[in-house]
Amino acid sequence: MIRSPRFAYKTEESHPDVVEALAKHAFPLSHSLPLFAFLYKEHFPVDGWKVYDPIAEYKRQGLPNESWTISKINSGYELCDTYPSIIVIPTNLTDEDIQQVAVFRAKHRIPVLSWIHPETQATIVRCSQPLVGPSDHRCKEDERFLQIIMDANAQSHKLTIFDARQSSVAITNRAKDGGYESESFYPNVELNFLEIPNIHVMRESLRKLKDVVYPTIDDAHWHSAIDQTHWLEYIRVKTAAKIADKLESGKTSVVIHCSDGWDRTSQLTSLAMLMLDSYYRTLRGFQVLVEKEWISFGHKFAARVGHGDENHANSERSPLFVQFIDCVWQMTQQFPAAFEFNELFLVTMLDHLYSCLFGTFLFNSEEERDVQTKTVSLWSYINSQPDDFTNPFYVDYQYHVLYPLVSSRHLELWTGYYARWNPHMRSQVPMHQTLKELLILRAELQRRVEELQRETTSHSLSSSDHSPAHTTGTPLHTAV
């Protein structure tokens, strides 16, 4: 996560010029310069911008169907400027109904489908908080909207709302015209607060973690120091597993939101979908998941990362996406054969979350992000050399739901990312090199198995051709 590069100068006089140039190009937006992604013109044999096609992804999920339709009501971003142009909404709602719901939801982020269970039709729906306010405002169209979501799932007569926020914060938000759904206004709805702290708490937790792992490590107090950062406490595998279980075991549709529905909501929807749907655990499927739940649904990458901006004190910054990838890494440790991608893939994503080399993680929304013809996709780089990012132990178990162990004792610090530049923590042999060698060995063994199978088949056919004609007589029996 942290490293300290060193520079040598031929003359002392060149020192100020180099420092000035580094500061200027490290934070180009603060110096009226373009991000480097717009200058980077590397060509790759694979076009990563074609990885995610929303229509194709929704069709993979079996949509549209009689209850849900693929809508272009937001094609010009007029309904919601932070949502994608293509969304999935209930079929039996009018445009007027949707407009009323948009007015009642923060930032006009109406409830939309993220994922549907292939058997039960239980759904994951995401949105923002309702604008209830201190006067308990109601919206009949919004209440009907959630009722329709519940009715679309014949397996359950309930709908569960997971509010990611701390309940005290949600109550406070009512004074600011925000709030949460009242169970008295939404019949058959169960409201659960997940008590996840806000972005400022997460930012401070990561700052403390940085101080623990770099530049020196106190071995005598290592575990207590990690505990005091609360970082592992905030790795929210537990809450996502609760959501996944509600769909899989409870066969109940869920609605997930925080305040605006682009931070903690993205964490929860994508993690739950990763547990429920094996497609997202493939190399390409995970790219689709990130493009869909994070990039297209308006996670504010520019604000949360601060690309090209030297104002490090900006309170909008927070490591939400880093936390998500950390959660994914935790799951790969518990299910080492369930994911097609390896640790290097996750580390590479986080490196380029900050690098500004690719256009993938730039800007705050799909409407702002006009990068496909002007920058290179990170997926172009990754998919041009997939063996580097492939897990040799991967086994393709389709329709297999993952239930990770969620207690703190089963979570560990991801030293391969956070402490990789600390010389006292670095592995002598890069793990990705070992994995690459295993991939080569696996390919060779698979080739040999196929050769043996062909030889066996050929031998069986040859034996059959030369076998004597059938004659009646006493059959031979083999005693076992």
PLY file of the C-alpha trace (Angstrom):
ply
format ascii 1.0
element vertex 480
property float x
property float y
property float z
element edge 479
property int vertex1
property int vertex2
end_header
0.00 0.00 0.00
2.79 2.44 0.94
6.26 2.61 -0.57
9.03 5.20 -0.48
10.80 5.70 -3.83
14.31 7.16 -3.78
15.87 9.50 -6.34
19.50 10.26 -7.04
20.51 13.62 -8.52
23.56 14.41 -10.58
23.66 17.90 -9.11
22.13 19.40 -5.98
20.67 22.21 -8.07
18.35 19.83 -9.92
16.63 18.72 -6.69
13.98 21.51 -6.55
13.12 21.08 -10.23
12.56 17.34 -9.85
10.41 17.78 -6.73
8.33 20.45 -8.46
7.85 18.28 -11.55
6.82 15.28 -9.43
4.27 17.30 -7.48
2.89 18.79 -10.68
2.40 15.49 -12.48
1.34 13.49 -9.42
-1.58 15.91 -8.93
-2.33 17.11 -12.48
-5.85 18.39 -11.81
-4.47 20.79 -9.20
-2.15 22.20 -11.88
-4.64 22.38 -14.79
-3.18 19.29 -16.46
-5.03 16.20 -17.77
-4.91 12.88 -15.95
-2.27 10.57 -17.39
-4.95 8.13 -18.60
-5.77 10.60 -21.38
-2.13 10.57 -22.54
-1.56 6.81 -22.25
-1.98 5.22 -25.69
-0.89 1.60 -25.21
-2.65 -0.84 -27.55
-3.80 -4.26 -26.32
-5.21 -7.19 -28.34
-8.36 -7.24 -26.20
-10.82 -4.34 -25.84
-11.70 -4.15 -22.16
-14.47 -1.63 -22.76
-16.53 -4.49 -24.22
-16.39 -6.57 -21.02
-19.66 -5.22 -19.63
-22.83 -5.12 -21.69
-25.79 -4.43 -19.35
-28.37 -5.97 -21.69
-26.30 -9.15 -22.02
-25.76 -9.34 -18.25
-29.45 -8.95 -17.45
-30.31 -11.56 -20.09
-27.81 -13.91 -18.43
-29.93 -13.50 -15.29
-33.10 -14.41 -17.21
-34.40 -10.88 -17.64
-36.71 -9.43 -18.73
-39.55 -11.61 -17.42
-43.21 -11.09 -16.58
-42.38 -9.14 -13.42
-39.29 -7.15 -14.43
-38.42 -5.13 -17.51
-35.17 -3.71 -18.86
-35.91 0.00 -19.06
-34.28 2.92 -20.86
-36.27 5.52 -18.93
-32.93 6.93 -17.76
-31.29 6.87 -21.20
-30.54 10.61 -21.04
-29.77 10.55 -17.30
-32.77 12.84 -16.76
-34.43 10.62 -14.18
-31.23 10.14 -12.14
-27.87 11.56 -13.18
-25.90 9.10 -11.03
-27.63 5.93 -12.29
-26.76 3.99 -15.46
-28.73 4.62 -18.63
-30.18 1.09 -18.53
-31.96 -0.14 -15.40
-34.32 -2.98 -14.45
-37.63 -2.01 -12.82
-41.03 -3.71 -12.23
-43.15 -4.08 -15.37
-46.44 -2.75 -14.03
-45.33 0.77 -13.12
-46.07 3.86 -15.16
-43.50 6.52 -15.96
-45.51 8.89 -13.75
-45.22 6.45 -10.82
-41.47 6.23 -11.31
-41.11 10.00 -11.43
-42.96 10.32 -8.11
-40.74 7.68 -6.51
-37.64 9.47 -7.82
-38.71 12.68 -6.08
-39.15 10.74 -2.82
-35.72 9.04 -2.93
-32.43 10.84 -2.22
-30.61 11.90 -5.41
-33.55 10.34 -7.34
-31.99 6.90 -6.87
-35.13 4.78 -7.14
-35.27 1.06 -6.25
-33.81 -0.95 -9.17
-32.93 -4.61 -9.54
-29.32 -5.71 -9.23
-29.74 -9.50 -9.22
-32.48 -12.13 -9.37
-32.29 -15.67 -8.02
-32.56 -18.14 -10.93
-34.93 -20.48 -9.07
-36.89 -18.57 -6.42
-37.04 -15.19 -8.23
-36.01 -13.47 -4.99
-34.22 -10.24 -5.87
-31.53 -7.87 -4.68
-32.79 -4.32 -5.15
-30.74 -1.19 -4.47
-31.73 2.44 -3.93
-31.12 5.46 -1.67
-32.85 6.54 1.53
-36.45 7.82 1.42
-36.91 11.55 2.04
-39.20 11.10 5.02
-38.03 14.15 6.96
-39.10 15.18 10.46
-42.77 15.31 9.42
-42.98 11.66 8.36
-43.67 12.34 4.69
-45.21 9.47 2.75
-45.22 8.53 -0.91
-47.99 6.18 -2.01
-46.13 5.38 -5.22
-43.02 4.38 -3.29
-45.04 2.19 -0.93
-46.69 0.52 -3.93
-43.28 0.15 -5.63
-41.93 -1.92 -2.73
-45.16 -3.93 -2.56
-44.75 -4.84 -6.24
-41.16 -5.93 -5.57
-42.41 -8.22 -2.82
-45.26 -9.59 -4.97
-42.84 -10.43 -7.80
-41.43 -13.17 -5.57
-44.08 -15.85 -5.04
-41.85 -17.73 -2.57
-42.24 -15.16 0.22
-44.83 -12.75 1.54
-42.25 -10.48 3.12
-39.68 -7.96 1.96
-36.54 -7.23 3.95
-34.91 -3.79 3.85
-31.25 -3.70 4.86
-30.28 -0.16 5.82
-26.48 -0.13 5.94
-26.31 2.84 8.29
-26.13 3.02 12.04
-29.68 3.44 13.33
-28.70 6.59 15.22
-27.44 8.16 11.98
-30.60 7.20 10.10
-32.71 8.83 12.81
-30.55 11.95 12.70
-30.95 12.09 8.92
-34.69 12.59 9.36
-33.94 16.08 10.67
-32.14 16.71 7.36
-35.15 15.54 5.31
-33.76 12.01 4.97
-34.74 8.98 6.99
-35.88 5.39 6.61
-38.96 3.34 5.77
-41.58 3.10 8.50
-42.86 -0.45 8.92
-46.33 0.97 9.63
-46.44 2.50 6.13
-44.86 -0.47 4.38
-46.85 -3.61 5.33
-45.00 -6.94 5.36
-41.67 -5.12 5.31
-38.94 -5.92 7.83
-36.34 -3.19 8.42
-32.81 -4.12 9.54
-30.09 -1.60 10.38
-26.64 -3.04 9.69
-24.86 -0.46 11.89
-21.98 0.20 9.46
-20.04 3.40 10.32
-19.71 6.21 7.78
-16.95 7.03 5.28
-15.06 9.26 7.73
-14.64 6.43 10.24
-13.31 4.17 7.46
-10.82 6.78 6.31
-9.44 7.19 9.83
-9.24 3.42 10.29
-7.10 3.05 7.16
-4.85 5.91 8.28
-4.20 4.08 11.55
-3.50 0.86 9.67
-0.95 2.62 7.49
0.91 3.76 10.60
1.00 0.17 11.89
2.40 -1.50 8.77
4.80 1.17 7.49
7.63 2.12 7.75
8.42 -0.03 10.82
6.55 -2.87 12.48
6.37 -3.38 16.22
6.37 -7.18 16.50
5.73 -7.12 20.24
2.46 -5.21 19.83
1.48 -6.28 16.31
-1.90 -7.86 17.11
-3.01 -5.21 19.58
-1.99 -2.46 17.16
-4.04 -4.05 14.37
-7.01 -4.39 16.72
-6.83 -0.71 17.62
-7.22 0.30 13.98
-10.62 -1.52 13.87
-9.92 -2.27 10.20
-10.78 -5.97 10.39
-13.88 -5.07 12.38
-15.04 -3.03 9.39
-14.46 -5.80 6.83
-18.15 -6.41 6.30
-18.27 -10.03 5.19
-20.78 -10.74 7.96
-23.43 -8.29 6.79
-23.19 -9.43 3.17
-23.51 -13.08 4.27
-26.66 -12.14 6.16
-28.13 -10.69 2.97
-27.11 -13.72 0.88
-28.69 -16.08 3.40
-31.93 -14.11 3.39
-32.20 -14.70 -0.37
-30.90 -18.26 -0.54
-32.36 -19.82 2.61
-35.16 -17.36 3.33
-36.17 -17.06 -0.34
-36.96 -13.43 0.43
-36.35 -10.38 -1.74
-34.22 -7.64 -0.21
-33.83 -3.89 -0.67
-30.45 -2.41 0.24
-29.60 1.23 0.79
-27.49 3.60 2.87
-27.95 7.37 2.59
-27.26 7.93 -1.11
-26.86 4.31 -2.20
-23.42 4.55 -3.82
-20.97 3.59 -1.05
-21.94 0.94 1.50
-24.78 -0.13 -0.76
-22.33 -1.04 -3.54
-20.23 -2.99 -1.05
-23.20 -5.03 0.15
-24.88 -5.74 -3.19
-21.65 -6.84 -4.88
-20.47 -9.02 -1.98
-23.86 -10.73 -1.66
-23.95 -11.33 -5.42
-20.42 -12.75 -5.27
-21.55 -15.26 -2.64
-24.72 -16.21 -4.53
-23.61 -16.30 -8.17
-20.59 -18.34 -9.27
-20.33 -16.36 -12.53
-19.03 -13.35 -10.61
-16.24 -15.52 -9.22
-14.72 -15.96 -12.69
-12.07 -13.60 -14.03
-14.43 -11.95 -16.49
-17.50 -12.20 -14.28
-15.80 -10.25 -11.50
-14.98 -7.50 -13.98
-18.67 -7.40 -14.91
-19.60 -7.18 -11.22
-17.29 -4.20 -10.64
-18.45 -2.45 -13.80
-22.09 -3.01 -12.90
-22.43 -2.48 -9.15
-19.66 0.09 -8.66
-18.88 1.95 -11.85
-22.26 2.12 -13.62
-24.24 2.67 -10.41
-22.28 5.76 -9.51
-19.77 5.01 -6.79
-17.93 8.33 -6.58
-14.45 7.11 -7.49
-13.12 10.60 -8.22
-14.34 11.93 -4.88
-13.46 8.90 -2.77
-9.96 8.42 -4.26
-9.14 12.04 -5.11
-7.59 11.35 -8.50
-5.07 14.03 -9.43
-6.03 16.32 -6.54
-3.41 17.40 -4.02
-6.00 18.28 -1.36
-5.42 15.27 0.89
-7.62 16.74 3.62
-10.74 16.45 1.47
-13.39 14.85 3.70
-14.99 13.12 0.70
-12.13 10.64 0.46
-12.66 7.15 1.83
-11.38 3.63 1.04
-14.74 1.99 0.29
-13.55 0.11 -2.79
-10.37 -0.99 -1.00
-12.56 -2.45 1.75
-14.63 -4.32 -0.82
-11.56 -5.87 -2.45
-10.23 -6.77 1.01
-13.51 -8.61 1.69
-13.10 -10.47 -1.59
-9.55 -11.44 -0.63
-10.82 -12.74 2.74
-13.25 -14.98 0.85
-10.50 -16.28 -1.45
-8.59 -17.37 1.64
-11.55 -19.37 2.93
-12.51 -20.79 -0.49
-9.19 -21.10 -2.37
-10.69 -23.16 -5.22
-13.87 -21.11 -5.72
-12.37 -18.10 -7.50
-10.86 -18.13 -10.99
-8.73 -15.05 -10.26
-5.73 -14.81 -7.95
-4.34 -12.31 -5.45
-2.31 -10.48 -8.10
-5.56 -9.65 -9.90
-6.94 -7.99 -6.76
-3.70 -6.13 -6.03
-3.47 -4.95 -9.65
-6.98 -3.52 -9.47
-6.13 -1.55 -6.33
-2.86 -0.33 -7.82
-4.71 1.08 -10.80
-7.53 2.41 -8.67
-4.94 5.05 -7.74
-2.56 5.08 -10.72
-4.75 7.01 -13.22
-3.12 4.93 -15.95
-6.45 3.54 -17.15
-9.86 5.14 -17.53
-11.80 2.42 -15.72
-12.01 4.04 -12.27
-12.11 7.70 -13.28
-14.99 10.11 -12.52
-18.06 9.76 -10.32
-20.84 8.50 -12.58
-21.69 7.02 -15.95
-22.97 10.41 -17.13
-19.63 12.10 -16.31
-17.54 9.23 -17.62
-16.86 9.76 -21.33
-13.68 7.72 -21.41
-14.16 4.76 -23.75
-12.75 6.49 -26.83
-10.20 8.57 -24.93
-8.55 6.14 -22.50
-7.58 2.47 -22.18
-9.57 0.06 -20.01
-7.83 -1.77 -17.17
-9.58 -4.92 -18.41
-7.73 -4.60 -21.75
-4.46 -5.01 -19.88
-5.67 -7.84 -17.65
-7.50 -9.83 -20.33
-4.50 -9.63 -22.67
-2.49 -11.75 -20.23
-5.08 -13.76 -18.28
-2.63 -16.44 -17.11
-0.94 -13.86 -14.88
-4.19 -13.37 -13.00
-5.60 -16.92 -12.98
-5.87 -19.14 -9.92
-4.42 -22.61 -10.73
-6.56 -24.23 -8.02
-9.87 -22.97 -9.44
-12.72 -25.48 -9.75
-15.85 -24.39 -11.61
-18.70 -25.25 -9.24
-21.76 -23.66 -10.83
-24.75 -22.70 -8.68
-22.66 -23.12 -5.55
-23.40 -20.56 -2.81
-20.53 -19.50 -0.56
-21.13 -18.93 3.14
-17.89 -17.55 4.58
-17.00 -17.79 8.26
-17.67 -14.28 9.49
-16.34 -13.98 13.03
-13.27 -11.81 13.56
-11.04 -14.78 14.38
-11.47 -16.02 10.81
-10.33 -12.72 9.28
-6.69 -11.76 8.83
-4.75 -8.71 7.76
-4.01 -8.73 4.04
-0.25 -8.25 4.37
0.23 -9.12 0.69
-1.30 -5.73 -0.07
-0.99 -3.47 2.97
2.54 -4.47 3.98
4.00 -5.66 0.68
6.57 -2.84 0.52
7.77 -3.38 4.06
11.07 -5.32 3.72
10.33 -7.23 6.94
7.04 -8.60 5.55
7.88 -9.27 1.90
8.02 -12.81 0.57
11.37 -13.83 -0.89
9.63 -15.54 -3.82
6.71 -13.65 -5.42
3.55 -15.71 -5.00
2.25 -14.84 -8.46
5.37 -16.41 -10.01
4.71 -19.66 -8.15
1.07 -19.62 -9.27
2.10 -19.04 -12.87
4.40 -22.07 -12.72
1.52 -24.13 -11.30
-0.70 -23.04 -14.19
1.92 -24.27 -16.66
2.18 -27.57 -14.78
-1.61 -27.95 -14.70
-1.86 -27.32 -18.45
0.82 -29.94 -19.09
-0.95 -32.49 -16.86
-4.29 -31.80 -18.56
-2.65 -32.30 -21.95
-1.19 -35.63 -20.80
-4.54 -36.79 -19.41
-6.22 -36.01 -22.74
-3.52 -37.99 -24.59
-4.05 -40.99 -22.31
-7.81 -40.77 -22.79
-7.38 -40.78 -26.57
-4.99 -43.75 -26.35
-7.44 -45.65 -24.14
-10.34 -44.94 -26.51
-8.27 -45.99 -29.52
-7.17 -49.21 -27.78
-10.77 -50.04 -26.81
-11.98 -49.61 -30.38
-9.10 -51.72 -31.68
-9.85 -54.51 -29.20
-13.52 -54.45 -30.16
-12.69 -54.83 -33.86
-10.53 -57.91 -33.22
-12.75 -59.64 -30.67
-14.01 -63.16 -31.62
-17.56 -63.67 -32.81
-20.11 -64.27 -30.08
-20.74 -67.94 -29.32
-23.10 -69.47 -26.85
-21.59 -71.24 -23.93
-20.96 -70.95 -20.27
-20.29 -67.30 -19.34
-17.16 -66.41 -17.46
-17.67 -64.95 -14.00
-15.19 -62.88 -12.11
-15.21 -63.26 -8.39
-14.83 -59.97 -6.56
0 1
1 2
2 3
3 4
4 5
5 6
6 7
7 8
8 9
9 10
10 11
11 12
12 13
13 14
14 15
15 16
16 17
17 18
18 19
19 20
20 21
21 22
22 23
23 24
24 25
25 26
26 27
27 28
28 29
29 30
30 31
31 32
32 33
33 34
34 35
35 36
36 37
37 38
38 39
39 40
40 41
41 42
42 43
43 44
44 45
45 46
46 47
47 48
48 49
49 50
50 51
51 52
52 53
53 54
54 55
55 56
56 57
57 58
58 59
59 60
60 61
61 62
62 63
63 64
64 65
65 66
66 67
67 68
68 69
69 70
70 71
71 72
72 73
73 74
74 75
75 76
76 77
77 78
78 79
79 80
80 81
81 82
82 83
83 84
84 85
85 86
86 87
87 88
88 89
89 90
90 91
91 92
92 93
93 94
94 95
95 96
96 97
97 98
98 99
99 100
100 101
101 102
102 103
103 104
104 105
105 106
106 107
107 108
108 109
109 110
110 111
111 112
112 113
113 114
114 115
115 116
116 117
117 118
118 119
119 120
120 121
121 122
122 123
123 124
124 125
125 126
126 127
127 128
128 129
129 130
130 131
131 132
132 133
133 134
134 135
135 136
136 137
137 138
138 139
139 140
140 141
141 142
142 143
143 144
144 145
145 146
146 147
147 148
148 149
149 150
150 151
151 152
152 153
153 154
154 155
155 156
156 157
157 158
158 159
159 160
160 161
161 162
162 163
163 164
164 165
165 166
166 167
167 168
168 169
169 170
170 171
171 172
172 173
173 174
174 175
175 176
176 177
177 178
178 179
179 180
180 181
181 182
182 183
183 184
184 185
185 186
186 187
187 188
188 189
189 190
190 191
191 192
192 193
193 194
194 195
195 196
196 197
197 198
198 199
199 200
200 201
201 202
202 203
203 204
204 205
205 206
206 207
207 208
208 209
209 210
210 211
211 212
212 213
213 214
214 215
215 216
216 217
217 218
218 219
219 220
220 221
221 222
222 223
223 224
224 225
225 226
226 227
227 228
228 229
229 230
230 231
231 232
232 233
233 234
234 235
235 236
236 237
237 238
238 239
239 240
240 241
241 242
242 243
243 244
244 245
245 246
246 247
247 248
248 249
249 250
250 251
251 252
252 253
253 254
254 255
255 256
256 257
257 258
258 259
259 260
260 261
261 262
262 263
263 264
264 265
265 266
266 267
267 268
268 269
269 270
270 271
271 272
272 273
273 274
274 275
275 276
276 277
277 278
278 279
279 280
280 281
281 282
282 283
283 284
284 285
285 286
286 287
287 288
288 289
289 290
290 291
291 292
292 293
293 294
294 295
295 296
296 297
297 298
298 299
299 300
300 301
301 302
302 303
303 304
304 305
305 306
306 307
307 308
308 309
309 310
310 311
311 312
312 313
313 314
314 315
315 316
316 317
317 318
318 319
319 320
320 321
321 322
322 323
323 324
324 325
325 326
326 327
327 328
328 329
329 330
330 331
331 332
332 333
333 334
334 335
335 336
336 337
337 338
338 339
339 340
340 341
341 342
342 343
343 344
344 345
345 346
346 347
347 348
348 349
349 350
350 351
351 352
352 353
353 354
354 355
355 356
356 357
357 358
358 359
359 360
360 361
361 362
362 363
363 364
364 365
365 366
366 367
367 368
368 369
369 370
370 371
371 372
372 373
373 374
374 375
375 376
376 377
377 378
378 379
379 380
380 381
381 382
382 383
383 384
384 385
385 386
386 387
387 388
388 389
389 390
390 391
391 392
392 393
393 394
394 395
395 396
396 397
397 398
398 399
399 400
400 401
401 402
402 403
403 404
404 405
405 406
406 407
407 408
408 409
409 410
410 411
411 412
412 413
413 414
414 415
415 416
416 417
417 418
418 419
419 420
420 421
421 422
422 423
423 424
424 425
425 426
426 427
427 428
428 429
429 430
430 431
431 432
432 433
433 434
434 435
435 436
436 437
437 438
438 439
439 440
440 441
441 442
442 443
443 444
444 445
445 446
446 447
447 448
448 449
449 450
450 451
451 452
452 453
453 454
454 455
455 456
456 457
457 458
458 459
459 460
460 461
461 462
462 463
463 464
464 465
465 466
466 467
467 468
468 469
469 470
470 471
471 472
472 473
473 474
474 475
475 476
476 477
477 478
478 479
